[in-house]
Amino acid sequence: MLLPLLQVLITALLVAYAGFWRRQQMKRRAKSWNDIISQLRDNDWGIEEITERYLYKSEIRATPKDVWQRIDGCKGLWAMYKNAPVLVQLADYAAEHGEGVDEELLEGLRSDAFQIRLCVMLALAQHMLSASSTGASVNAHRATATYSAMLFRLTAFIQEYSTSLFPSYLDAVA
């Protein structure tokens, strides 16, 4: 008697979740370019300085502790965590409105977003649970390097496949 009830309950929950997921996907696809850009968090946490001075110049190397301080620690990590899926939405929108899109590059951007979020979660957990911040700094450095590379690749992607969206994209991320 209990097993059929449990099966019905689990099936109902799965159907409800599928409906919720479908509705979220429809909402996401209905967003305009400006709606997506408005979700980006401000760049007031030092990513420009890190990418310009440390990550793009081969002769200068930043230690993980330097990166942690320059991105303002948890504030910068959280901004990267929140911006990563928004950057993927921008790439998806540009791909939908572009021609001859490179699917491998698009998948690479999605993978980068996942890696960023994973590194940020690890860094925040290590920062909160450990007396030593070395592990957090290393994961913050890893997240920052991946985030910077993702911005670089997304910029090239939008410039190549959706030229009309490029100026507003630059205004949003600059």
One Martini backbone bead per residue (centre of mass of N, CA, C, O) as a GRO file, in nm:
protein
  174
    1MET     BB    1   0.055   0.064  -0.019
    2LEU     BB    2   0.310   0.253  -0.003
    3LEU     BB    3   0.447   0.220  -0.280
    4PRO     BB    4   0.236   0.352  -0.473
    5LEU     BB    5   0.239   0.627  -0.329
    6LEU     BB    6   0.540   0.685  -0.373
    7GLN     BB    7   0.534   0.673  -0.683
    8VAL     BB    8   0.332   0.904  -0.723
    9LEU     BB    9   0.493   1.121  -0.576
   10ILE     BB   10   0.751   1.110  -0.747
   11THR     BB   11   0.613   1.166  -1.018
   12ALA     BB   12   0.493   1.440  -0.941
   13LEU     BB   13   0.763   1.578  -0.878
   14LEU     BB   14   0.891   1.541  -1.160
   15VAL     BB   15   0.673   1.692  -1.318
   16ALA     BB   16   0.697   1.960  -1.166
   17TYR     BB   17   0.996   2.007  -1.229
   18ALA     BB   18   0.972   2.003  -1.537
   19GLY     BB   19   0.782   2.248  -1.549
   20PHE     BB   20   0.969   2.449  -1.409
   21TRP     BB   21   1.210   2.422  -1.601
   22ARG     BB   22   1.058   2.504  -1.859
   23ARG     BB   23   0.976   2.787  -1.763
   24GLN     BB   24   1.264   2.891  -1.717
   25GLN     BB   25   1.357   2.857  -2.013
   26MET     BB   26   1.148   3.048  -2.136
   27LYS     BB   27   1.235   3.300  -1.983
   28ARG     BB   28   1.528   3.301  -2.078
   29ARG     BB   29   1.459   3.321  -2.391
   30ALA     BB   30   1.284   3.600  -2.356
   31LYS     BB   31   1.523   3.758  -2.320
   32SER     BB   32   1.699   4.028  -2.357
   33TRP     BB   33   1.995   4.171  -2.387
   34ASN     BB   34   1.945   4.391  -2.164
   35ASP     BB   35   1.851   4.194  -1.946
   36ILE     BB   36   2.115   4.039  -1.924
   37ILE     BB   37   2.314   4.275  -1.873
   38SER     BB   38   2.169   4.373  -1.604
   39GLN     BB   39   2.287   4.114  -1.437
   40LEU     BB   40   2.548   4.228  -1.412
   41ARG     BB   41   2.807   4.286  -1.224
   42ASP     BB   42   3.005   4.491  -1.104
   43ASN     BB   43   3.354   4.612  -1.159
   44ASP     BB   44   3.449   4.667  -0.821
   45TRP     BB   45   3.685   4.407  -0.781
   46GLY     BB   46   3.957   4.410  -0.992
   47ILE     BB   47   3.971   4.260  -1.278
   48GLU     BB   48   4.121   4.457  -1.461
   49GLU     BB   49   4.394   4.459  -1.315
   50ILE     BB   50   4.453   4.160  -1.328
   51THR     BB   51   4.438   4.114  -1.636
   52GLU     BB   52   4.632   4.339  -1.727
   53ARG     BB   53   4.888   4.295  -1.522
   54TYR     BB   54   4.900   3.958  -1.484
   55LEU     BB   55   4.758   3.757  -1.704
   56TYR     BB   56   4.859   3.896  -1.996
   57LYS     BB   57   5.151   3.910  -1.877
   58SER     BB   58   5.429   3.709  -1.883
   59GLU     BB   59   5.639   3.875  -1.691
   60ILE     BB   60   5.397   3.874  -1.489
   61ARG     BB   61   5.338   3.754  -1.153
   62ALA     BB   62   5.086   3.627  -0.950
   63THR     BB   63   4.989   3.555  -0.656
   64PRO     BB   64   4.733   3.429  -0.485
   65LYS     BB   65   4.739   3.657  -0.270
   66ASP     BB   66   4.720   3.893  -0.469
   67VAL     BB   67   4.451   3.818  -0.590
   68TRP     BB   68   4.281   3.822  -0.336
   69GLN     BB   69   4.328   4.126  -0.282
   70ARG     BB   70   4.241   4.247  -0.567
   71ILE     BB   71   3.936   4.109  -0.551
   72ASP     BB   72   3.831   4.128  -0.254
   73GLY     BB   73   3.782   3.839  -0.221
   74CYS     BB   74   3.463   3.749  -0.172
   75LYS     BB   75   3.347   3.966  -0.357
   76GLY     BB   76   3.481   3.866  -0.624
   77LEU     BB   77   3.384   3.577  -0.615
   78TRP     BB   78   3.079   3.638  -0.619
   79ALA     BB   79   3.078   3.790  -0.888
   80MET     BB   80   3.175   3.550  -1.057
   81TYR     BB   81   2.948   3.356  -0.982
   82LYS     BB   82   2.714   3.541  -1.098
   83ASN     BB   83   2.839   3.598  -1.395
   84ALA     BB   84   2.883   3.328  -1.541
   85PRO     BB   85   2.585   3.263  -1.638
   86VAL     BB   86   2.547   3.534  -1.786
   87LEU     BB   87   2.767   3.488  -1.999
   88VAL     BB   88   2.626   3.243  -2.120
   89GLN     BB   89   2.371   3.393  -2.207
   90LEU     BB   90   2.517   3.579  -2.401
   91ALA     BB   91   2.623   3.355  -2.584
   92ASP     BB   92   2.348   3.234  -2.656
   93TYR     BB   93   2.230   3.488  -2.782
   94ALA     BB   94   2.450   3.528  -2.995
   95ALA     BB   95   2.404   3.252  -3.129
   96GLU     BB   96   2.101   3.295  -3.209
   97HIS     BB   97   2.194   3.588  -3.365
   98GLY     BB   98   2.387   3.428  -3.541
   99GLU     BB   99   2.644   3.302  -3.764
  100GLY     BB  100   2.830   3.027  -3.768
  101VAL     BB  101   2.864   2.884  -3.499
  102ASP     BB  102   3.088   2.774  -3.250
  103GLU     BB  103   3.021   2.507  -3.051
  104GLU     BB  104   3.287   2.460  -2.898
  105LEU     BB  105   3.310   2.743  -2.777
  106LEU     BB  106   3.042   2.735  -2.627
  107GLU     BB  107   3.116   2.491  -2.449
  108GLY     BB  108   3.365   2.623  -2.323
  109LEU     BB  109   3.206   2.845  -2.175
  110ARG     BB  110   3.039   2.655  -1.999
  111SER     BB  111   3.279   2.521  -1.863
  112ASP     BB  112   3.396   2.775  -1.737
  113ALA     BB  113   3.155   2.842  -1.558
  114PHE     BB  114   3.172   2.585  -1.390
  115GLN     BB  115   3.464   2.624  -1.288
  116ILE     BB  116   3.420   2.888  -1.145
  117ARG     BB  117   3.202   2.795  -0.944
  118LEU     BB  118   3.373   2.575  -0.815
  119CYS     BB  119   3.614   2.750  -0.719
  120VAL     BB  120   3.449   2.942  -0.547
  121MET     BB  121   3.330   2.737  -0.350
  122LEU     BB  122   3.601   2.634  -0.249
  123ALA     BB  123   3.716   2.904  -0.151
  124LEU     BB  124   3.490   2.975   0.050
  125ALA     BB  125   3.513   2.721   0.221
  126GLN     BB  126   3.815   2.754   0.295
  127HIS     BB  127   3.785   3.034   0.425
  128MET     BB  128   3.574   2.946   0.652
  129LEU     BB  129   3.720   2.652   0.755
  130SER     BB  130   4.008   2.789   0.753
  131ALA     BB  131   4.293   2.929   0.884
  132SER     BB  132   4.401   2.894   0.609
  133SER     BB  133   4.422   3.083   0.287
  134THR     BB  134   4.566   2.922   0.062
  135GLY     BB  135   4.342   2.758  -0.077
  136ALA     BB  136   4.167   3.001  -0.144
  137SER     BB  137   4.377   3.150  -0.317
  138VAL     BB  138   4.413   2.934  -0.532
  139ASN     BB  139   4.112   2.925  -0.623
  140ALA     BB  140   4.095   3.226  -0.689
  141HIS     BB  141   4.307   3.221  -0.910
  142ARG     BB  142   4.165   3.012  -1.088
  143ALA     BB  143   3.900   3.173  -1.125
  144THR     BB  144   4.029   3.428  -1.245
  145ALA     BB  145   4.164   3.300  -1.490
  146THR     BB  146   3.903   3.181  -1.610
  147TYR     BB  147   3.741   3.444  -1.625
  148SER     BB  148   3.934   3.595  -1.808
  149ALA     BB  149   3.927   3.389  -2.042
  150MET     BB  150   3.623   3.407  -2.085
  151LEU     BB  151   3.611   3.706  -2.161
  152PHE     BB  152   3.797   3.685  -2.404
  153ARG     BB  153   3.629   3.467  -2.562
  154LEU     BB  154   3.357   3.620  -2.562
  155THR     BB  155   3.450   3.867  -2.714
  156ALA     BB  156   3.533   3.715  -2.971
  157PHE     BB  157   3.261   3.581  -3.023
  158ILE     BB  158   3.085   3.839  -3.051
  159GLN     BB  159   3.255   3.978  -3.268
  160GLU     BB  160   3.219   3.744  -3.483
  161TYR     BB  161   2.887   3.658  -3.452
  162SER     BB  162   2.778   3.958  -3.306
  163THR     BB  163   2.835   4.266  -3.397
  164SER     BB  164   2.581   4.435  -3.297
  165LEU     BB  165   2.642   4.357  -2.978
  166PHE     BB  166   2.929   4.457  -2.902
  167PRO     BB  167   2.904   4.747  -2.778
  168SER     BB  168   2.720   4.666  -2.534
  169TYR     BB  169   2.915   4.463  -2.417
  170LEU     BB  170   3.151   4.655  -2.357
  171ASP     BB  171   2.994   4.839  -2.164
  172ALA     BB  172   2.929   4.612  -1.950
  173VAL     BB  173   3.243   4.502  -1.898
  174ALA     BB  174   3.402   4.789  -1.852
   0.00000   0.00000   0.00000
